[in-house]
Amino acid sequence: MSKIKSALALTLITVVLLGLCFMCTVSFSYGTDKMYTFNSVVSMMEKDFMLGGKLADGVNYVGGGYSAVYYPEGVITAQEYEDNLEALETASAEAAADKKADAEKAVAEYKEKYAASASGALYYEKETVLEDGEVSQEFADDFAAAAELLHRRVEQYRVEGMRLDIRDDYTLALFIPDLAGGQAVVFNYFATMGEFSIAYGADEDSAQTISFAKGETIRDYVKGARAMNNGTTAYVAISFTKKGKSTVAGWTSGAAETSGNLYFYVGEEAVISLPVSQAIDQSTLYISGSYTTDTARAVAVTIDTAVKGDSPAFTLTVGDATRLGATFGDLALVLLYGAFGVLFVGMMLFFFIRYKGLGLAHLYTFLVYFFPMVLCVWAVPMLHLGYETALAVLFGAVLLSVSQVMVFETARKEFALGKNITVVVKTAYKKNFWHIFDLHIAVALLSVVTFLISLGALRAFALTLTLAAVFSGLCALAVGRFHWAAFMSFARNKGKFCNFRSEVKEDE
């Protein structure tokens, strides 16, 4: 490659890499009173709930997420019991003489109404929860059914890190990671229990509900629900059976003249109230409005699980949501960035010391691999910055570096035999092409198979590693060779540029 062509190509590549570096890593405020902010790709990237730290633009990212506890009807915390009892006792102590007896009776009745759990963390309402001093079998069965339903909703919601735990025997704690968004909506909708039903009318009081014939259930009318997105608009799509479509079409046939409302209930809660101004005669009803992606998914999961499963008529109360910190600590994100920086510096020191000018070729090749990987982690919906994606990107960088070393070391040996540098480069790539190709194909295929059979963090790792194997392979076999030729065209002593030594005197 001529010096002019090399200079033009490297100038263009340098400008592009600088632009990508700026776009990916630099955030700043600008405008009057700094009212506008340019956010880098890294700052906009969703972060794993296990990581915490402070971003370059000064925005706090603490990782973690939110947790709320579900309390069944008749179950309260020991703190709530003590606070209520203290309030009653205070009122009794301050009551006038003629009301003293009633106030003391209220204290006694409240004490009699509840019994402490074995752990003392909860108090049970005797009439609702207990039977002969023990938790009734009916209550235990209803709680188990409610827990199973919530587990199905968590699984169907499909957010990495979201989990449901049973606490103190008869309460449920739901954790939603910070990256999910819409936590308050999810907490409230997931607490909604009961059978799914549909009604139509001018208002809720007068609405007509689907009545089932003998042996029928709601599944004879409704297939299920799912969340959908069309650009920036989120929908809840409810699919009807042929009988359900016919029923809704009959209800709404006169909606053009007399408007009504279509109500979708889970238990006694109307999760959707849809004004109807024309007949609905379709197999799938797409409902939009003020839904976000998160709220649409929460509503769809709540409806779908109520349709397809046995939803108990069990009342759950959502406690206050609490903020939980990052699993790996508040500095985990900073430490992750620092670890990448140290590894990058170590890698470049090795290449510059071992191969001198070829270190520049590897630097450019590595950046061509790295920035597209950053953009992929940001742009692909199911990926986010976490330990699994960081490991996959790092593994790809190791693949690239090892491939480069294989080629450079072969070239070093060929040059030592006194061969011309052009022949040396061709021979080095020819000898290593299939080794490098097979290595990357093997990694990519293994990653694809893992992606297809796995879930959660392992699936994200597999997808990221597949992308890393593709980019690493292209860079090792094509981009690196181009950079080598471009940089070497400026060197008068090409062997010295590459830190190669020949046993035969060079004549260049």
C-alpha positions in Angstrom: 0.0 0.0 0.0 1.4 3.4 -0.9 2.1 6.1 1.7 -0.6 8.4 0.4 -3.3 5.8 0.4 -2.2 4.7 3.9 -2.2 8.2 5.2 -5.7 8.9 3.9 -7.0 5.6 5.2 -5.5 6.0 8.6 -6.7 9.6 8.9 -10.2 8.6 8.1 -10.1 5.6 10.5 -8.6 7.8 13.3 -11.4 10.4 12.9 -14.0 7.7 13.0 -12.4 6.1 16.1 -12.1 9.4 17.9 -15.8 10.1 17.1 -16.8 6.7 18.5 -14.7 7.2 21.5 -16.3 10.6 22.2 -19.8 9.3 21.6 -19.3 6.2 23.7 -17.5 7.7 26.7 -18.0 11.5 27.0 -20.9 13.1 28.7 -21.3 16.9 29.4 -23.8 19.7 30.0 -24.2 22.7 27.7 -26.4 25.6 26.9 -27.7 28.4 29.1 -27.3 27.4 32.7 -26.2 24.0 31.4 -29.9 23.0 30.8 -29.0 20.5 28.1 -27.0 17.3 28.6 -25.1 15.1 26.0 -25.2 11.6 27.4 -22.6 9.1 26.3 -23.5 5.6 25.1 -22.0 4.2 28.3 -24.0 6.5 30.5 -27.2 5.6 28.7 -26.5 1.9 28.8 -28.7 0.0 31.2 -26.7 -1.4 34.1 -27.1 -4.6 36.0 -28.7 -4.4 39.4 -25.7 -6.1 40.9 -23.4 -3.1 40.0 -23.3 0.3 41.6 -21.2 3.4 41.1 -21.0 7.0 39.9 -21.1 7.7 36.2 -18.7 10.1 34.4 -21.4 12.8 34.0 -22.0 12.9 37.8 -25.3 11.1 37.7 -25.6 8.6 40.6 -26.2 5.1 39.6 -26.6 3.0 42.7 -27.6 -0.3 41.1 -29.8 -2.6 43.2 -33.6 -2.2 42.9 -36.8 -2.1 44.9 -38.4 -4.7 47.1 -42.0 -4.7 48.4 -43.7 -7.2 50.8 -47.1 -8.6 50.1 -49.3 -9.2 53.2 -52.3 -11.5 53.0 -55.5 -10.4 54.5 -55.4 -10.9 58.2 -51.6 -10.7 58.5 -49.8 -7.7 59.8 -46.2 -7.0 60.9 -45.3 -7.0 64.6 -44.4 -3.3 64.2 -47.9 -2.5 62.9 -49.5 -4.5 65.7 -47.4 -2.7 68.4 -48.1 0.8 66.8 -51.9 0.1 66.7 -51.9 -1.3 70.2 -49.9 1.7 71.5 -52.3 4.1 69.9 -55.3 2.4 71.5 -53.6 2.2 74.9 -52.7 5.9 74.7 -56.3 6.7 73.8 -57.5 4.6 76.7 -55.2 6.4 79.2 -56.4 9.8 78.0 -60.0 8.9 77.7 -62.6 10.7 79.9 -64.0 8.8 82.8 -67.4 8.1 81.1 -65.5 6.7 78.0 -62.8 4.8 79.9 -64.6 1.5 79.9 -65.1 1.6 76.1 -61.5 2.5 75.5 -60.2 -0.3 77.7 -62.6 -2.7 76.0 -61.2 -1.7 72.6 -57.7 -2.5 73.8 -58.8 -5.9 75.1 -60.6 -6.7 71.9 -57.6 -5.7 69.8 -55.3 -8.0 71.9 -57.8 -10.8 71.6 -58.2 -10.3 67.8 -54.6 -11.1 67.0 -52.0 -13.8 67.8 -48.3 -13.7 67.3 -46.6 -16.0 64.8 -44.0 -18.5 66.0 -41.2 -16.1 65.0 -42.9 -13.1 66.5 -42.3 -11.1 63.3 -46.0 -11.3 62.2 -49.4 -11.1 63.9 -52.3 -13.2 62.6 -56.0 -12.2 62.8 -57.5 -15.2 64.5 -60.8 -15.2 62.8 -59.3 -14.9 59.3 -56.1 -17.0 59.5 -56.2 -19.4 62.5 -58.2 -22.4 63.4 -57.8 -24.0 66.8 -54.8 -21.8 67.4 -53.0 -22.9 64.3 -52.9 -21.5 60.7 -55.9 -23.0 59.0 -55.4 -25.4 56.1 -57.6 -23.3 53.9 -55.5 -20.2 54.5 -52.3 -22.1 53.9 -53.6 -23.6 50.6 -54.8 -20.1 49.4 -51.4 -18.6 50.3 -49.6 -21.4 48.5 -51.8 -20.8 45.4 -51.1 -17.0 45.5 -47.4 -17.6 45.8 -47.4 -20.0 42.9 -49.4 -17.4 40.8 -46.9 -14.7 41.6 -44.0 -17.0 40.7 -45.6 -17.6 37.3 -46.0 -13.8 36.8 -42.3 -13.2 37.7 -41.3 -15.9 35.2 -43.5 -14.5 32.5 -42.4 -10.9 33.1 -38.8 -12.0 32.2 -36.6 -9.5 33.8 -33.1 -10.6 34.8 -32.7 -10.4 38.6 -36.4 -10.2 39.4 -37.2 -12.7 42.2 -39.9 -13.7 44.7 -39.2 -14.9 48.2 -41.4 -16.2 51.0 -40.7 -14.3 54.2 -41.7 -15.2 57.7 -43.9 -18.1 56.5 -46.8 -16.1 55.2 -45.6 -13.0 53.5 -44.1 -12.6 50.0 -41.2 -10.3 49.1 -40.9 -9.2 45.4 -37.6 -7.7 44.2 -37.5 -5.8 40.9 -34.1 -4.6 39.7 -33.6 -0.9 39.0 -33.0 -1.5 35.3 -36.6 -2.9 34.8 -38.5 0.4 35.5 -42.1 0.7 36.4 -41.7 -1.0 39.8 -44.6 0.6 41.5 -47.0 -0.4 38.7 -45.7 -4.0 38.7 -46.0 -4.3 42.5 -49.6 -3.2 42.4 -50.8 -5.2 39.4 -49.1 -8.4 40.6 -51.0 -8.2 43.9 -54.3 -8.4 42.0 -55.8 -11.9 42.5 -59.0 -13.6 41.4 -60.7 -14.9 38.2 -60.5 -13.0 35.0 -63.8 -11.7 33.6 -65.2 -9.3 31.0 -68.1 -6.9 31.3 -69.8 -4.3 29.0 -72.1 -1.4 29.9 -72.5 2.3 30.4 -70.7 2.0 33.8 -69.3 -0.6 36.1 -72.5 -0.9 38.2 -74.7 -1.7 35.2 -72.2 -3.6 33.1 -73.1 -7.1 31.9 -70.6 -9.8 32.6 -70.0 -12.9 30.5 -72.0 -15.7 32.0 -70.7 -19.2 31.5 -72.7 -22.2 30.5 -72.2 -25.4 32.4 -68.7 -26.7 32.0 -67.4 -23.4 30.5 -64.6 -21.2 31.8 -63.1 -17.9 30.8 -60.7 -19.9 28.6 -63.6 -20.7 26.3 -63.8 -17.0 25.5 -60.3 -15.6 25.9 -57.0 -17.2 24.7 -54.7 -14.9 26.7 -52.9 -11.5 26.7 -49.5 -10.2 25.7 -47.7 -6.8 25.6 -46.6 -5.4 22.2 -44.7 -2.3 21.0 -45.0 -0.4 17.8 -42.3 2.2 17.8 -42.9 4.3 21.0 -46.4 3.1 21.5 -47.1 0.2 23.9 -50.1 -2.1 23.6 -51.9 -4.7 25.6 -53.2 -7.3 23.1 -56.0 -9.5 24.3 -56.8 -12.5 22.0 -60.4 -14.0 21.9 -61.6 -17.4 20.9 -64.3 -17.6 18.3 -67.0 -17.6 21.0 -65.4 -14.7 22.8 -65.1 -12.7 19.6 -68.8 -13.3 18.9 -69.9 -12.4 22.4 -68.0 -9.1 22.4 -69.1 -8.3 18.9 -72.8 -8.8 20.0 -72.3 -6.6 23.1 -70.8 -3.7 21.1 -72.9 -4.0 18.0 -74.8 -0.8 18.9 -71.8 1.1 20.3 -71.8 3.6 17.4 -75.2 4.9 18.6 -74.8 4.4 22.3 -71.3 4.4 23.6 -70.3 2.1 26.4 -67.3 0.7 28.2 -65.6 -2.7 28.1 -64.2 -3.7 31.4 -61.6 -6.4 32.0 -61.5 -7.6 35.6 -59.1 -9.7 37.6 -61.0 -10.5 40.7 -62.9 -7.4 41.6 -60.3 -5.0 40.2 -61.0 -3.5 36.7 -57.4 -3.6 35.3 -58.6 -2.2 32.0 -61.6 0.2 31.3 -62.0 0.7 27.6 -64.4 3.3 26.1 -66.1 1.8 23.1 -67.6 4.0 20.3 -67.9 1.3 17.6 -68.5 -2.4 17.3 -65.5 -4.6 18.2 -65.4 -7.6 15.8 -61.9 -8.8 15.9 -59.9 -11.8 17.2 -57.3 -9.7 18.9 -58.0 -6.4 20.6 -55.1 -4.0 20.8 -55.4 -1.5 23.7 -53.1 1.4 23.9 -53.4 4.7 25.8 -51.0 5.8 28.4 -49.1 2.5 28.6 -45.3 2.4 28.7 -43.5 -0.8 27.9 -43.3 -1.7 31.6 -46.9 -1.0 32.4 -48.3 -2.8 29.3 -46.3 -5.8 30.2 -47.4 -5.8 33.8 -51.1 -5.6 32.8 -50.7 -8.3 30.1 -48.9 -10.7 32.5 -51.6 -10.1 35.2 -54.4 -10.9 32.7 -52.7 -13.8 31.0 -51.8 -15.6 34.2 -55.4 -15.1 35.5 -56.8 -16.5 32.3 -54.5 -19.5 32.0 -54.2 -20.5 35.6 -56.3 -20.9 38.7 -56.1 -17.5 40.3 -57.2 -17.7 44.0 -59.6 -15.2 45.4 -57.0 -14.1 47.9 -56.4 -10.5 49.0 -52.8 -9.3 49.1 -51.8 -5.8 50.4 -48.6 -4.3 49.1 -46.3 -2.8 51.7 -44.0 0.2 51.2 -41.3 -0.4 48.6 -37.8 -0.2 49.9 -34.6 0.5 48.0 -31.9 -2.2 48.0 -28.3 -1.4 47.1 -26.2 -3.2 44.5 -25.2 -6.8 45.3 -21.6 -6.2 44.5 -21.3 -2.9 46.3 -21.7 0.8 45.4 -18.3 1.0 43.8 -18.7 -2.1 41.6 -19.3 -0.1 38.4 -16.3 2.1 39.0 -14.1 -1.0 39.8 -15.3 -2.7 36.6 -14.3 0.3 34.5 -11.0 0.5 36.3 -10.3 -3.2 35.7 -11.0 -2.8 32.0 -8.6 0.2 32.0 -5.8 -1.8 33.7 -6.2 -4.8 31.4 -6.2 -2.5 28.4 -3.0 -0.8 29.5 -1.4 -4.2 30.3 -2.4 -5.5 26.8 -1.0 -2.5 25.0 2.3 -2.5 27.0 2.8 -6.1 26.0 2.2 -5.4 22.3 4.3 -2.2 22.2 7.2 -3.8 24.1 7.1 -7.1 22.1 6.3 -5.7 18.6 7.0 -2.0 18.8 5.3 -0.4 15.8 2.9 -3.3 15.4 1.4 -2.2 18.8 -0.2 0.7 16.8 -1.7 -1.8 14.4 -3.1 -3.8 17.3 -4.4 -0.7 19.1 -6.4 0.4 16.1 -7.6 -3.2 15.5 -8.7 -3.5 19.1 -10.6 -0.2 19.0 -12.4 -1.4 15.9 -13.5 -4.4 17.8 -14.3 -2.7 21.1 -16.5 0.3 20.1 -19.0 -1.8 18.0 -19.3 -4.2 21.0 -20.1 -1.2 23.3 -22.8 0.0 20.8 -24.2 -3.5 20.6 -24.5 -3.9 24.4 -26.3 -0.5 24.4 -28.6 -1.1 21.4 -29.6 -4.7 21.7 -32.8 -4.7 23.9 -32.0 -7.8 26.0 -28.4 -6.8 26.8 -27.2 -4.5 29.6 -23.9 -3.7 31.2 -23.3 -6.4 33.8 -20.7 -9.0 34.8 -21.9 -11.4 32.1 -21.6 -9.0 29.2 -18.3 -7.6 30.5 -16.9 -11.1 30.7 -18.1 -11.8 27.1 -16.5 -8.6 25.8 -13.3 -9.4 27.6 -13.3 -13.0 26.3 -13.6 -11.6 22.7 -10.7 -9.2 23.4 -8.6 -12.2 24.5 -9.5 -14.1 21.4 -8.5 -11.1 19.3 -5.2 -10.6 21.1 -4.3 -14.3 21.0 -5.1 -14.4 17.2 -2.9 -11.3 16.7 0.0 -12.9 18.7 -0.3 -16.1 16.7 0.1 -14.2 13.4 2.9 -11.9 14.7 4.9 -14.8 16.2 4.7 -16.7 12.9 5.8 -13.6 11.1 8.7 -13.2 13.5 9.9 -16.8 12.8 9.5 -16.3 9.0 11.4 -13.0 9.0 14.3 -14.7 11.0 14.8 -17.0 8.0 15.6 -13.9 5.8 12.4 -13.7 3.9 11.0 -10.4 2.5 8.6 -8.7 4.9 5.8 -8.8 2.3 6.2 -12.5 1.9 6.4 -12.8 5.7 3.0 -11.1 6.2 1.3 -13.3 3.6 2.8 -16.4 4.9 1.9 -15.6 8.6 -1.8 -15.0 7.7 -1.9 -18.1 5.4 -0.5 -20.4 8.1 -2.8 -19.1 10.8 -6.0 -18.4 8.8 -7.8 -21.7 9.5 -6.6 -21.9 13.1 -8.0 -18.5 13.8 -11.1 -19.1 11.7 -11.9 -22.5 13.3 -11.4 -21.0 16.8 -13.8 -18.2 16.3 -16.4 -20.4 14.5 -16.2 -22.9 17.4 -16.8 -20.2 20.0 -19.6 -18.6 17.9 -21.4 -21.9 17.4 -21.1 -22.9 21.1 -22.4 -19.5 22.0 -25.4 -19.8 19.7 -26.3 -23.2 21.1 -26.0 -21.9 24.6 -28.2 -18.9 23.7 -30.9 -21.1 22.4 -31.1 -23.4 25.4 -30.4 -21.0 28.3 -32.2 -18.2 30.2 -31.3 -15.1 32.1 -27.6 -14.1 32.6 -26.2 -17.1 30.7 -28.4 -16.2 27.7 -27.1 -12.6 27.8 -23.5 -13.9 28.1 -24.0 -16.2 25.1 -25.5 -13.5 22.9 -22.7 -11.1 23.7 -20.1 -13.7 23.2 -21.6 -14.6 19.8 -21.2 -10.9 18.7 -17.7 -10.8 20.2 -16.6 -13.9 18.3 -17.9 -12.4 15.0 -16.2 -9.0 15.5 -13.0 -10.5 16.9 -12.8 -12.9 13.9 -13.3 -10.1 11.3 -10.7 -7.9 13.1 -8.1 -10.7 13.4 -8.3 -11.9 9.8 -9.0 -8.7 7.9 -8.9 -5.4 9.9 -5.6 -6.3 11.7 -3.9 -7.2 8.4 -5.0 -3.9 6.8 -3.7 -1.8 9.8 -0.4 -3.7 9.7 0.1 -2.9 6.0 -1.0 0.8 6.5 1.3 1.5 9.4 4.2 -0.4 8.0 4.2 1.5 4.7 5.7 4.6 6.6 8.6 2.6 8.0 12.0 2.6 6.2 13.2 -0.4 8.1 10.2 -2.6 8.3 11.9 -5.4 10.3 12.9 -2.9 13.0 9.3 -1.4 12.9 7.9 -4.8 13.8 10.8 -5.6 16.3 11.7 -8.5 14.1 15.3 -9.7 13.6 16.7 -11.6 10.6 19.6 -14.1 10.7 20.3 -12.8 7.2 21.2 -9.1 6.6 18.2 -7.1 5.5 18.4 -5.4 2.1 15.5 -3.0 2.0 
